[in-house]
Amino acid sequence: MADLTQEEWRSRLEHDENAVILDVRTSEEMEEGYIPGAIHLDIYQPQEFLEGLDALDKSKHYYVYCRSGNRSGQACALMTSRGFSAAFNLMGGMIEWEGDVTF
């Protein structure tokens, strides 16, 4: 797991052919906008979240975000403990995001 600044997260994501974006916010938060192409797994739904993680390819590189960076950090730590090869936390989360967002 690695905490990345907005700039580092975006730069790595753009150049990573093995990248997957993971949104761990609630469905209500997603209605406010999300990064295009993101997979949604609500970390506040623990059973569904874990089942969703188990269905993901652990060899991919996951770029994880939430509203502020706290839940995504927790998700990255959990992913690392479950054998994922790479999980990158977006520090500052969507609050500081200045890239493309779908509404």
Helices and strands as residue ranges (DSSP letters): E 2-4, H 6-15, E 19-23, H 27-30, E 39-40, H 46-55, E 61-65, H 70-81, E 86-90, G 93-96
